[in-house]
Amino acid sequence: MQVPQLPSEIICQILELAAQSSTCLAICQVSSWARALAMPYLFQTVKLKSYTRMEHFMRTLIPLDPHARETPSSSSIVSSSISSITKKALGKREPANFVRHLWVRDLSIHVFTLSRVCKNLTHIAMDQSTMVMLVSMSSMVPSPERYKDLHLFLFGRERLQYHVLLHPPPPNATTLRITHVHFAEPVAYTDESFNFIAFPFPRLTHMAMPLHPSNSSKDDLVVLITLLLAAPKMEMLLLILYEDVIDEDTAGRVVDTFRRYRPMNPGSFLLRTPRDDLESQWEREIYGAKSIWERGEEYTRSLLAQDVAKNE
């Protein structure tokens, strides 16, 4: 008896909402009729944690992008990295157009190229030094206009001293369309950091920063909130209090300061939370879990509701 085929709409929903890359690969290998549906989802989320993986991935993407192709010899070598099955399933569609989420670690030299080739990227996780290189390169080399707004998830504990990128914004900064920046780990900041954060990202609307113990005083908080919310398009500044970094006494003082100054700075938000594995946190959010921004809004609303209840 012939097994009935699932409607293609159901397959697409499964791949979009629930399937891991391994599931997409299994569908590609077992069911030829669903291969063309599943293949794009293999490229949707890409994690590159070694130079070997990065080089192989670059060889898969670059020859199909006319702006990135350099020499016939390199193109012929690259084309062999894509199997005939993959080519048939993709047809004339470029794999780079399916990449939405990218995780890279210590591979800064290639991130700029990937940001140009993968025009539908919506989320990139990278270390802070890679972010600096990305913005620097974008200011020096004309970039094609991106299709999607870009969310950056930044890990790394180095001190924020990005004085090499002070205002005014780089000429091509708008082409990156960076709207959300989430510092995933507590980092100390300096006065120079504020200039860097506010100006090279002219589209920036959301920023999340875990507080570092050395920057948790009342004066530091007031300066941080005031300066960052002064950025032209900033809508939300989220201060994160990690339970294993900020002790209860310090957290209490931060909350008191936040409550006092929040009415004058309605774009400021607070979140007290345990710290999770960075990669797991990033993955959950890109696959539809409650975002750090939504959690910050809920926590802040609960604080404000407590204040209202006390005053009644």
C-alpha positions in Angstrom: 0.0 0.0 0.0 1.3 3.4 -0.9 1.9 5.8 2.0 0.0 9.1 1.4 2.2 12.1 1.1 1.9 14.9 3.7 0.7 18.2 2.3 3.7 20.4 1.5 2.3 23.2 3.7 2.6 20.9 6.8 6.1 19.9 5.9 7.1 23.6 5.7 5.5 24.4 9.0 7.4 21.5 10.7 10.6 22.7 9.2 10.0 26.3 10.1 8.9 25.9 13.7 10.3 22.6 15.1 12.8 20.8 13.0 16.5 20.7 13.7 19.1 20.6 11.0 19.4 16.9 11.5 15.7 16.4 10.8 15.9 18.5 7.7 18.9 16.4 6.5 17.0 13.1 7.2 14.0 14.4 5.2 16.4 15.3 2.3 18.0 11.8 2.4 14.8 9.7 2.7 12.1 11.5 0.9 13.0 12.8 -2.6 9.7 14.6 -3.0 10.3 16.6 0.1 13.9 17.4 -0.6 13.3 20.6 -2.3 11.1 21.8 0.6 13.6 20.7 3.3 16.9 21.7 1.7 16.6 25.5 2.4 16.1 24.8 6.1 19.5 23.2 6.3 21.0 26.6 5.8 18.6 28.5 8.1 20.8 28.3 11.3 24.5 27.9 10.9 27.1 27.4 13.7 30.7 27.9 12.7 33.1 27.1 15.5 36.3 26.2 13.7 38.2 27.4 10.6 37.6 24.1 8.9 33.8 24.5 9.1 34.1 28.2 8.2 36.1 27.4 5.1 33.8 24.7 3.9 30.8 26.8 4.5 32.3 29.7 2.6 33.1 27.4 -0.3 29.5 26.4 -0.4 28.2 30.0 -0.5 30.6 32.3 -2.2 30.7 30.9 -5.8 27.0 31.4 -6.1 27.3 35.1 -5.2 28.5 37.2 -8.2 30.0 39.9 -5.9 32.1 37.4 -4.0 33.4 35.2 -6.9 37.1 36.0 -7.4 38.8 33.6 -9.8 37.7 30.7 -12.1 40.1 28.4 -10.3 38.7 29.1 -6.9 35.1 28.8 -8.2 35.7 25.4 -9.8 37.2 24.1 -6.5 34.3 25.5 -4.6 31.6 24.1 -6.8 32.7 20.6 -6.0 31.8 21.1 -2.3 28.1 21.1 -3.2 26.7 17.7 -4.0 24.6 17.1 -7.1 21.6 16.3 -4.9 22.0 19.6 -3.1 22.3 21.5 -6.4 19.2 19.7 -7.8 17.1 20.5 -4.7 18.2 24.1 -4.6 17.7 24.7 -8.3 18.6 28.2 -9.1 18.2 29.4 -5.5 21.3 30.5 -3.7 22.0 28.9 -0.3 23.2 32.2 1.1 19.6 33.6 0.8 18.4 31.0 3.2 20.8 31.8 6.0 19.0 33.7 8.8 20.9 32.8 12.0 24.7 32.7 12.3 26.9 31.7 15.3 30.6 32.3 14.9 33.4 32.3 17.4 36.9 33.6 16.9 36.5 33.8 13.1 36.2 37.5 12.6 38.1 37.6 9.3 35.2 36.0 7.4 32.2 37.6 9.2 32.2 40.7 7.0 32.1 38.6 3.9 29.2 36.5 5.2 27.3 39.6 6.2 27.5 40.8 2.6 26.6 37.4 1.0 23.9 36.4 3.4 21.5 39.3 2.9 18.6 37.7 4.8 20.5 37.3 8.0 18.5 38.4 11.0 20.6 37.2 14.0 24.4 36.9 14.4 26.1 35.7 17.5 29.8 36.7 17.7 32.5 38.0 20.1 33.0 41.7 20.6 36.2 41.9 18.7 34.5 40.5 15.6 31.7 43.1 16.0 34.4 45.8 16.0 35.9 44.4 12.8 32.5 44.1 11.2 31.6 47.7 11.8 35.1 48.9 10.8 35.1 47.0 7.5 31.6 48.2 6.7 32.8 51.8 7.1 35.7 51.2 4.6 34.1 49.0 2.0 30.8 49.9 0.3 28.2 47.2 1.2 25.0 46.2 -0.6 21.9 47.3 1.2 20.6 44.5 3.5 17.1 43.1 3.3 16.5 42.5 7.0 17.1 44.2 10.3 20.1 42.6 12.2 20.2 41.5 15.8 23.7 41.0 17.3 24.3 38.7 20.3 27.8 39.5 21.6 29.8 37.3 24.0 33.2 38.1 25.5 34.3 39.6 28.8 36.8 42.1 27.5 36.4 45.6 28.7 34.5 47.9 26.4 37.1 50.3 25.2 36.1 50.9 21.6 37.5 54.4 21.4 38.8 53.5 17.9 35.2 54.0 16.6 34.0 57.3 17.9 31.3 59.5 16.3 30.3 60.5 13.7 29.0 57.2 12.4 30.9 55.4 9.6 29.6 56.4 6.1 28.2 52.9 5.4 27.0 52.0 8.9 23.3 52.2 7.8 23.8 49.4 5.3 24.3 46.9 8.2 20.8 47.6 9.5 21.8 46.7 13.1 18.8 47.4 15.3 19.3 45.2 18.3 22.5 44.6 20.3 22.5 42.1 23.2 25.7 41.9 25.3 25.5 38.4 26.6 28.1 38.6 29.4 28.8 41.2 32.1 31.5 43.6 30.9 32.9 46.7 32.5 32.5 49.9 30.4 34.4 53.2 30.2 33.3 56.7 29.1 34.7 55.9 25.6 32.3 53.0 25.4 29.2 55.3 25.3 30.4 57.1 22.3 31.0 53.8 20.5 27.7 52.3 21.4 25.6 55.3 20.5 27.0 56.4 17.2 28.3 53.6 14.9 24.8 52.1 15.0 22.5 54.8 13.6 19.5 52.4 13.3 19.9 51.0 16.9 16.6 50.7 18.8 17.3 48.1 21.4 20.3 47.3 23.6 20.6 44.8 26.5 23.6 45.0 28.9 24.3 42.8 31.9 25.6 45.0 34.7 29.1 44.5 35.9 29.7 44.9 39.7 32.2 47.7 39.0 29.5 49.7 37.2 26.5 49.2 39.6 26.7 52.4 41.6 24.0 55.0 41.4 26.1 57.4 39.4 27.1 54.8 36.9 23.5 53.7 36.4 22.3 57.3 35.9 25.1 58.0 33.3 24.5 54.7 31.5 20.7 55.2 31.2 20.9 58.9 30.3 23.6 58.6 27.6 22.4 55.4 25.9 18.8 56.5 25.8 20.0 59.7 24.1 20.9 57.7 21.0 18.7 59.0 18.1 16.5 55.9 17.6 16.9 54.1 21.0 13.6 52.7 22.2 14.7 50.2 24.8 17.7 49.9 27.1 17.6 46.7 29.1 19.8 46.4 32.2 20.3 42.7 33.2 21.1 41.7 36.7 22.6 38.2 36.6 22.0 36.4 40.0 25.5 34.9 40.0 27.2 38.2 39.2 25.2 40.9 41.2 24.5 39.9 44.8 21.2 40.5 46.5 22.3 43.7 48.4 23.7 45.3 45.2 20.7 44.2 43.2 18.4 45.8 45.8 20.3 49.1 45.4 20.2 48.9 41.6 16.4 48.3 41.7 15.9 51.2 44.0 17.9 53.5 41.7 16.0 52.2 38.7 12.6 52.8 40.3 13.6 56.4 41.1 14.9 57.3 37.7 12.6 55.2 35.5 9.8 57.8 35.3 12.2 60.3 33.6 13.6 57.5 31.4 10.6 55.4 30.2 12.8 53.6 27.6 14.8 51.9 30.4 14.0 48.4 31.5 15.4 45.9 34.1 15.6 42.1 34.4 16.8 40.1 37.3 17.5 36.5 36.1 19.8 33.5 36.4 22.5 33.2 33.8 22.0 30.5 31.2 24.3 28.8 28.8 24.9 31.4 26.0 24.4 29.1 23.1 21.3 27.6 24.5 19.9 31.0 25.3 20.6 32.2 21.7 19.1 29.1 20.1 15.9 29.3 22.1 15.2 32.9 21.1 15.8 32.5 17.4 13.4 29.5 17.4 10.6 31.5 19.0 11.0 31.4 22.8 10.3 34.5 24.8 13.0 37.0 23.9 15.2 38.9 26.4 13.3 42.0 25.4 9.9 40.5 26.3 11.2 39.2 29.6 12.6 42.6 30.4 9.3 44.2 29.7 7.4 41.7 31.9 9.9 42.1 34.8 9.7 45.9 34.6 5.9 45.9 34.5 5.9 43.7 37.7 8.2 46.2 39.5 6.0 49.2 38.4 2.9 47.3 39.5 4.4 46.8 42.9 5.0 50.5 43.2 1.4 51.3 42.2 0.1 48.8 44.8 2.2 50.3 47.5 0.9 53.8 46.8 -2.8 52.8 46.8 
